[in-house]
Structures are given as structure tokens and as C-alpha cells.
Amino acid sequence: MSTTKSTAFLVGLDVHKDTISVAYAVAGRADPPEYVGRIGSGYAEVDAVIRRLHSKASTLELAYEAGPTGYGLYRHLTARGYRCVVAAPSLTPRRVGDKVKTDRRNACDLARLLRSGDLTAIWVPAVEDEAIRDVCRARDATRCGLKRAKQRLKSFLLRLGLPYSGRAAWTAAHRQYLAKVVCPTPAQQIVYQELLHAVEEQEARLRRLEDELQSLLPGWRLQPVVTAVQALRGVQWLVALTVLAELGDLTRFASPRQLAAFVGLVPSESSSGETRRQGSLTKSGNSRARRALVEAAWAYRHPAKVSPQLQQRLEGLPAAIRAIAWKAQARLCRRYRRLLGRGKHANTVIAAIARELVAFMWAIAREVPLANA
């Protein structure tokens, strides 16, 4: 293929742990993409192939799909002045009848779709934002591990005929009971102690991670937004931090409707002609942020009021943010009762409340100036 120095190349990269397959398409042409070859995943080899392509074209634009290798390649390329797109794999167009998948084809398809503008770019967090998010996810994984460890311990005691008969589990009374448990055999006692130690270790790890989040929060660029959205009922610091760590700056979304669709809190739809059918939630996008929003939405099943804890979070916030928070509480508490009165299932109502809750979070975020946003 003959090219000139003024040509722009759209480069597709099929990235794996050890290799990267490279292809490029020429901008403004309908020619099929040209496969360059497979290189190693090291940045030196990436730079070498970019220099080769740059010798044929004045402009390079690159794209690869998000995956387990993270955003290191994106940051390397953008630091060198190249425009790079990290595409959402779930939104990359696929030919239904094409049953052949190879690295070469993937690289050529990425180059072709980048040229046609059919790739959907994802938001790439800054290094500091990703660090906060990693700690949040580590805490969430520990929370799930603690839940499983507790369930294993309770199941073991139930099998031995030693279940706790108190009113609530994991209270002070329950822990006193666990300290006095004697299993039928010494071997089973060892198993019990190991299960109990597993619970205690997970609890200690959870406390350490939450303490680390508390120490990192004051220096984070989105800390003012985390503080501001806590004006909303049900949105305490862990919920606020989780949503902001997963979604970043909420004002990057053009509208609250777009934000709600991103976290999968809008109903699916299959309409044709005069028929309109809406189904369950799409549940697309970020599941961790969606779960945090749904948990926060349960606070609106009670009548609207400002509790002492909420009053403490409101202190020092601007009047505009306090007004949005009270408007949200009055509306969402009323909406919960109205939808429940119409016979809607409680889970359906909570999903609707969570959808509006994230919209109020977006409105509050717009009131908070960020110095380095």
C-alpha cells in the first residue's frame, strides 16, 4: 500500500499479557486494514513499531480494548503525545455470522472500527483515582470474604447441633456464646477454632482497609464531592466514596439520565411500532456503584426527617447543597410511599429510588468546584 507522509493512520492493538497484534487503517479510505504483525508487550517494542508507522504517516491514533492489562499502555502512549482510545469490549460491534476469532482479525477490526468511529471509549481514571478505587475494591472483596467466613462458621455449628439461639448474630452476646463453644471431638474443635480465626482475620483486614480509606480521603481531589453528597440521606462516607471512586467526576456525564443509564439503573426496553415493552433493569455498567446506590436507597422507606447523624453531615455545607438534599429526601420518601401504594414490589420501588438518587448526586456534584478537575 502506497502512503504519503501526510497520511493519518488509525492503529488497532490487540493487547495480551505477552504479545500485542498491530494493524492499521488509512484515514479517509475504504481499503481494508493492513496487518503489521505481532510484537512483545514491552513498551520498547511498542515504541519501535510506532516509529515505523510514524515514518509513513504524520498522524497516528491508536485503540485497544479494555482488559486485565489495565491502563498502563494508554498512559504510556498519551504521555508521548498520541491520541489513544480504550474501547469498551461489550460495546464493540461484532458480526453475528463471523465465527472465526484470531488476534490478527481483532487488530484489523479495531483499526477499521476506529476509522469508522464505531468504538465506544471508556473513562480512564487518573493514577490517584485508580489507587483509591483499588483500595475500595479490596475493601469490598474483604467484606464478601467476611460474609462467606461467617456463613461457613454458622453452617459448621448447625451441622454439629450447636446453633446460636439468640435474637441477633454477631452481637456481643453471640460472640460470648462462640467463646464458650465446645465441639464433640478435639478434631472438630480445631476446625471450629480455625473457622473462628478466619472470621477474626477478615474483620481485622476490613478495619485496616477502612482506616486506610479514611486516611487517603482528605488528600483526594474528589474529597469535596464526597463530603457534599453525604448531605443526602443514606449516603454515608463509604457509599459516597464507593460511587465516586468507581464513577469519577459525576459531572463528566452530560445529564443525570446518562449517568443512570451508565450504572444500569434504567429499565430495558423492546418496543416496535405502537407497542412499547419495558423490562427489568439493564444492569449494565458499574455493578459496585449500582449496589452502593441501591443500599443507600433503602433509607428512603422511612418518613422524611433530618436525623442527628445527617445534621452533623450537613454542617458547614453551602445552602444550595442543603436545599438539594432536602428536596431529594422529601421527593424520594414521598415517591417510595406512592409507588408502594400502587402495588409495586419493594425491590422495584427501590430501583426507582436509586435511579433518582444518583441524579441528585449529579446535581450536588455540579455545585462543587474542583480545582484540578
Secondary structure as a PSIPRED ss2 file (coil, helix, strand):
# PSIPRED VFORMAT (PSIPRED V4.0)

   1 M C   1.000  0.000  0.000
   2 S C   1.000  0.000  0.000
   3 T C   1.000  0.000  0.000
   4 T C   1.000  0.000  0.000
   5 K C   1.000  0.000  0.000
   6 S C   1.000  0.000  0.000
   7 T C   1.000  0.000  0.000
   8 A E   0.000  0.000  1.000
   9 F E   0.000  0.000  1.000
  10 L E   0.000  0.000  1.000
  11 V E   0.000  0.000  1.000
  12 G E   0.000  0.000  1.000
  13 L E   0.000  0.000  1.000
  14 D E   0.000  0.000  1.000
  15 V E   0.000  0.000  1.000
  16 H C   1.000  0.000  0.000
  17 K C   1.000  0.000  0.000
  18 D C   1.000  0.000  0.000
  19 T E   0.000  0.000  1.000
  20 I E   0.000  0.000  1.000
  21 S E   0.000  0.000  1.000
  22 V E   0.000  0.000  1.000
  23 A E   0.000  0.000  1.000
  24 Y E   0.000  0.000  1.000
  25 A E   0.000  0.000  1.000
  26 V E   0.000  0.000  1.000
  27 A C   1.000  0.000  0.000
  28 G C   1.000  0.000  0.000
  29 R C   1.000  0.000  0.000
  30 A C   1.000  0.000  0.000
  31 D C   1.000  0.000  0.000
  32 P C   1.000  0.000  0.000
  33 P C   1.000  0.000  0.000
  34 E E   0.000  0.000  1.000
  35 Y E   0.000  0.000  1.000
  36 V E   0.000  0.000  1.000
  37 G E   0.000  0.000  1.000
  38 R E   0.000  0.000  1.000
  39 I E   0.000  0.000  1.000
  40 G E   0.000  0.000  1.000
  41 S C   1.000  0.000  0.000
  42 G C   1.000  0.000  0.000
  43 Y H   0.000  1.000  0.000
  44 A H   0.000  1.000  0.000
  45 E H   0.000  1.000  0.000
  46 V H   0.000  1.000  0.000
  47 D H   0.000  1.000  0.000
  48 A H   0.000  1.000  0.000
  49 V H   0.000  1.000  0.000
  50 I H   0.000  1.000  0.000
  51 R H   0.000  1.000  0.000
  52 R H   0.000  1.000  0.000
  53 L H   0.000  1.000  0.000
  54 H H   0.000  1.000  0.000
  55 S C   1.000  0.000  0.000
  56 K C   1.000  0.000  0.000
  57 A C   1.000  0.000  0.000
  58 S C   1.000  0.000  0.000
  59 T E   0.000  0.000  1.000
  60 L E   0.000  0.000  1.000
  61 E E   0.000  0.000  1.000
  62 L E   0.000  0.000  1.000
  63 A E   0.000  0.000  1.000
  64 Y E   0.000  0.000  1.000
  65 E E   0.000  0.000  1.000
  66 A C   1.000  0.000  0.000
  67 G C   1.000  0.000  0.000
  68 P C   1.000  0.000  0.000
  69 T C   1.000  0.000  0.000
  70 G C   1.000  0.000  0.000
  71 Y C   1.000  0.000  0.000
  72 G H   0.000  1.000  0.000
  73 L H   0.000  1.000  0.000
  74 Y H   0.000  1.000  0.000
  75 R H   0.000  1.000  0.000
  76 H H   0.000  1.000  0.000
  77 L H   0.000  1.000  0.000
  78 T H   0.000  1.000  0.000
  79 A H   0.000  1.000  0.000
  80 R C   1.000  0.000  0.000
  81 G C   1.000  0.000  0.000
  82 Y C   1.000  0.000  0.000
  83 R E   0.000  0.000  1.000
  84 C E   0.000  0.000  1.000
  85 V E   0.000  0.000  1.000
  86 V E   0.000  0.000  1.000
  87 A E   0.000  0.000  1.000
  88 A C   1.000  0.000  0.000
  89 P H   0.000  1.000  0.000
  90 S H   0.000  1.000  0.000
  91 L H   0.000  1.000  0.000
  92 T C   1.000  0.000  0.000
  93 P C   1.000  0.000  0.000
  94 R C   1.000  0.000  0.000
  95 R C   1.000  0.000  0.000
  96 V C   1.000  0.000  0.000
  97 G C   1.000  0.000  0.000
  98 D C   1.000  0.000  0.000
  99 K C   1.000  0.000  0.000
 100 V C   1.000  0.000  0.000
 101 K C   1.000  0.000  0.000
 102 T C   1.000  0.000  0.000
 103 D H   0.000  1.000  0.000
 104 R H   0.000  1.000  0.000
 105 R H   0.000  1.000  0.000
 106 N H   0.000  1.000  0.000
 107 A H   0.000  1.000  0.000
 108 C H   0.000  1.000  0.000
 109 D H   0.000  1.000  0.000
 110 L H   0.000  1.000  0.000
 111 A H   0.000  1.000  0.000
 112 R H   0.000  1.000  0.000
 113 L H   0.000  1.000  0.000
 114 L H   0.000  1.000  0.000
 115 R H   0.000  1.000  0.000
 116 S H   0.000  1.000  0.000
 117 G C   1.000  0.000  0.000
 118 D C   1.000  0.000  0.000
 119 L C   1.000  0.000  0.000
 120 T C   1.000  0.000  0.000
 121 A E   0.000  0.000  1.000
 122 I C   1.000  0.000  0.000
 123 W C   1.000  0.000  0.000
 124 V C   1.000  0.000  0.000
 125 P C   1.000  0.000  0.000
 126 A C   1.000  0.000  0.000
 127 V H   0.000  1.000  0.000
 128 E H   0.000  1.000  0.000
 129 D H   0.000  1.000  0.000
 130 E H   0.000  1.000  0.000
 131 A H   0.000  1.000  0.000
 132 I H   0.000  1.000  0.000
 133 R H   0.000  1.000  0.000
 134 D H   0.000  1.000  0.000
 135 V H   0.000  1.000  0.000
 136 C H   0.000  1.000  0.000
 137 R H   0.000  1.000  0.000
 138 A H   0.000  1.000  0.000
 139 R H   0.000  1.000  0.000
 140 D H   0.000  1.000  0.000
 141 A H   0.000  1.000  0.000
 142 T H   0.000  1.000  0.000
 143 R H   0.000  1.000  0.000
 144 C H   0.000  1.000  0.000
 145 G H   0.000  1.000  0.000
 146 L H   0.000  1.000  0.000
 147 K H   0.000  1.000  0.000
 148 R H   0.000  1.000  0.000
 149 A H   0.000  1.000  0.000
 150 K H   0.000  1.000  0.000
 151 Q H   0.000  1.000  0.000
 152 R H   0.000  1.000  0.000
 153 L H   0.000  1.000  0.000
 154 K H   0.000  1.000  0.000
 155 S H   0.000  1.000  0.000
 156 F H   0.000  1.000  0.000
 157 L H   0.000  1.000  0.000
 158 L H   0.000  1.000  0.000
 159 R H   0.000  1.000  0.000
 160 L C   1.000  0.000  0.000
 161 G C   1.000  0.000  0.000
 162 L C   1.000  0.000  0.000
 163 P C   1.000  0.000  0.000
 164 Y C   1.000  0.000  0.000
 165 S C   1.000  0.000  0.000
 166 G C   1.000  0.000  0.000
 167 R C   1.000  0.000  0.000
 168 A C   1.000  0.000  0.000
 169 A C   1.000  0.000  0.000
 170 W C   1.000  0.000  0.000
 171 T C   1.000  0.000  0.000
 172 A H   0.000  1.000  0.000
 173 A H   0.000  1.000  0.000
 174 H H   0.000  1.000  0.000
 175 R H   0.000  1.000  0.000
 176 Q H   0.000  1.000  0.000
 177 Y H   0.000  1.000  0.000
 178 L H   0.000  1.000  0.000
 179 A H   0.000  1.000  0.000
 180 K C   1.000  0.000  0.000
 181 V C   1.000  0.000  0.000
 182 V C   1.000  0.000  0.000
 183 C C   1.000  0.000  0.000
 184 P C   1.000  0.000  0.000
 185 T C   1.000  0.000  0.000
 186 P H   0.000  1.000  0.000
 187 A H   0.000  1.000  0.000
 188 Q H   0.000  1.000  0.000
 189 Q H   0.000  1.000  0.000
 190 I H   0.000  1.000  0.000
 191 V H   0.000  1.000  0.000
 192 Y H   0.000  1.000  0.000
 193 Q H   0.000  1.000  0.000
 194 E H   0.000  1.000  0.000
 195 L H   0.000  1.000  0.000
 196 L H   0.000  1.000  0.000
 197 H H   0.000  1.000  0.000
 198 A H   0.000  1.000  0.000
 199 V H   0.000  1.000  0.000
 200 E H   0.000  1.000  0.000
 201 E H   0.000  1.000  0.000
 202 Q H   0.000  1.000  0.000
 203 E H   0.000  1.000  0.000
 204 A H   0.000  1.000  0.000
 205 R H   0.000  1.000  0.000
 206 L H   0.000  1.000  0.000
 207 R H   0.000  1.000  0.000
 208 R H   0.000  1.000  0.000
 209 L H   0.000  1.000  0.000
 210 E H   0.000  1.000  0.000
 211 D H   0.000  1.000  0.000
 212 E H   0.000  1.000  0.000
 213 L H   0.000  1.000  0.000
 214 Q H   0.000  1.000  0.000
 215 S H   0.000  1.000  0.000
 216 L H   0.000  1.000  0.000
 217 L H   0.000  1.000  0.000
 218 P H   0.000  1.000  0.000
 219 G H   0.000  1.000  0.000
 220 W C   1.000  0.000  0.000
 221 R C   1.000  0.000  0.000
 222 L C   1.000  0.000  0.000
 223 Q H   0.000  1.000  0.000
 224 P H   0.000  1.000  0.000
 225 V H   0.000  1.000  0.000
 226 V H   0.000  1.000  0.000
 227 T H   0.000  1.000  0.000
 228 A H   0.000  1.000  0.000
 229 V H   0.000  1.000  0.000
 230 Q C   1.000  0.000  0.000
 231 A C   1.000  0.000  0.000
 232 L C   1.000  0.000  0.000
 233 R C   1.000  0.000  0.000
 234 G C   1.000  0.000  0.000
 235 V C   1.000  0.000  0.000
 236 Q C   1.000  0.000  0.000
 237 W H   0.000  1.000  0.000
 238 L H   0.000  1.000  0.000
 239 V H   0.000  1.000  0.000
 240 A H   0.000  1.000  0.000
 241 L H   0.000  1.000  0.000
 242 T H   0.000  1.000  0.000
 243 V H   0.000  1.000  0.000
 244 L H   0.000  1.000  0.000
 245 A H   0.000  1.000  0.000
 246 E H   0.000  1.000  0.000
 247 L H   0.000  1.000  0.000
 248 G C   1.000  0.000  0.000
 249 D C   1.000  0.000  0.000
 250 L H   0.000  1.000  0.000
 251 T H   0.000  1.000  0.000
 252 R H   0.000  1.000  0.000
 253 F C   1.000  0.000  0.000
 254 A C   1.000  0.000  0.000
 255 S C   1.000  0.000  0.000
 256 P H   0.000  1.000  0.000
 257 R H   0.000  1.000  0.000
 258 Q H   0.000  1.000  0.000
 259 L H   0.000  1.000  0.000
 260 A H   0.000  1.000  0.000
 261 A H   0.000  1.000  0.000
 262 F H   0.000  1.000  0.000
 263 V C   1.000  0.000  0.000
 264 G C   1.000  0.000  0.000
 265 L C   1.000  0.000  0.000
 266 V C   1.000  0.000  0.000
 267 P E   0.000  0.000  1.000
 268 S E   0.000  0.000  1.000
 269 E E   0.000  0.000  1.000
 270 S C   1.000  0.000  0.000
 271 S C   1.000  0.000  0.000
 272 S E   0.000  0.000  1.000
 273 G C   1.000  0.000  0.000
 274 E C   1.000  0.000  0.000
 275 T E   0.000  0.000  1.000
 276 R C   1.000  0.000  0.000
 277 R C   1.000  0.000  0.000
 278 Q E   0.000  0.000  1.000
 279 G E   0.000  0.000  1.000
 280 S E   0.000  0.000  1.000
 281 L E   0.000  0.000  1.000
 282 T C   1.000  0.000  0.000
 283 K C   1.000  0.000  0.000
 284 S C   1.000  0.000  0.000
 285 G C   1.000  0.000  0.000
 286 N C   1.000  0.000  0.000
 287 S H   0.000  1.000  0.000
 288 R H   0.000  1.000  0.000
 289 A H   0.000  1.000  0.000
 290 R H   0.000  1.000  0.000
 291 R H   0.000  1.000  0.000
 292 A H   0.000  1.000  0.000
 293 L H   0.000  1.000  0.000
 294 V H   0.000  1.000  0.000
 295 E H   0.000  1.000  0.000
 296 A H   0.000  1.000  0.000
 297 A H   0.000  1.000  0.000
 298 W H   0.000  1.000  0.000
 299 A H   0.000  1.000  0.000
 300 Y H   0.000  1.000  0.000
 301 R H   0.000  1.000  0.000
 302 H C   1.000  0.000  0.000
 303 P C   1.000  0.000  0.000
 304 A C   1.000  0.000  0.000
 305 K C   1.000  0.000  0.000
 306 V C   1.000  0.000  0.000
 307 S C   1.000  0.000  0.000
 308 P H   0.000  1.000  0.000
 309 Q H   0.000  1.000  0.000
 310 L H   0.000  1.000  0.000
 311 Q H   0.000  1.000  0.000
 312 Q H   0.000  1.000  0.000
 313 R H   0.000  1.000  0.000
 314 L H   0.000  1.000  0.000
 315 E C   1.000  0.000  0.000
 316 G C   1.000  0.000  0.000
 317 L C   1.000  0.000  0.000
 318 P C   1.000  0.000  0.000
 319 A H   0.000  1.000  0.000
 320 A H   0.000  1.000  0.000
 321 I H   0.000  1.000  0.000
 322 R H   0.000  1.000  0.000
 323 A H   0.000  1.000  0.000
 324 I H   0.000  1.000  0.000
 325 A H   0.000  1.000  0.000
 326 W H   0.000  1.000  0.000
 327 K H   0.000  1.000  0.000
 328 A H   0.000  1.000  0.000
 329 Q H   0.000  1.000  0.000
 330 A H   0.000  1.000  0.000
 331 R H   0.000  1.000  0.000
 332 L H   0.000  1.000  0.000
 333 C H   0.000  1.000  0.000
 334 R H   0.000  1.000  0.000
 335 R H   0.000  1.000  0.000
 336 Y H   0.000  1.000  0.000
 337 R H   0.000  1.000  0.000
 338 R H   0.000  1.000  0.000
 339 L H   0.000  1.000  0.000
 340 L H   0.000  1.000  0.000
 341 G H   0.000  1.000  0.000
 342 R C   1.000  0.000  0.000
 343 G C   1.000  0.000  0.000
 344 K C   1.000  0.000  0.000
 345 H C   1.000  0.000  0.000
 346 A H   0.000  1.000  0.000
 347 N H   0.000  1.000  0.000
 348 T H   0.000  1.000  0.000
 349 V H   0.000  1.000  0.000
 350 I H   0.000  1.000  0.000
 351 A H   0.000  1.000  0.000
 352 A H   0.000  1.000  0.000
 353 I H   0.000  1.000  0.000
 354 A H   0.000  1.000  0.000
 355 R H   0.000  1.000  0.000
 356 E H   0.000  1.000  0.000
 357 L H   0.000  1.000  0.000
 358 V H   0.000  1.000  0.000
 359 A H   0.000  1.000  0.000
 360 F H   0.000  1.000  0.000
 361 M H   0.000  1.000  0.000
 362 W H   0.000  1.000  0.000
 363 A H   0.000  1.000  0.000
 364 I H   0.000  1.000  0.000
 365 A H   0.000  1.000  0.000
 366 R C   1.000  0.000  0.000
 367 E C   1.000  0.000  0.000
 368 V C   1.000  0.000  0.000
 369 P C   1.000  0.000  0.000
 370 L C   1.000  0.000  0.000
 371 A C   1.000  0.000  0.000
 372 N C   1.000  0.000  0.000
 373 A C   1.000  0.000  0.000
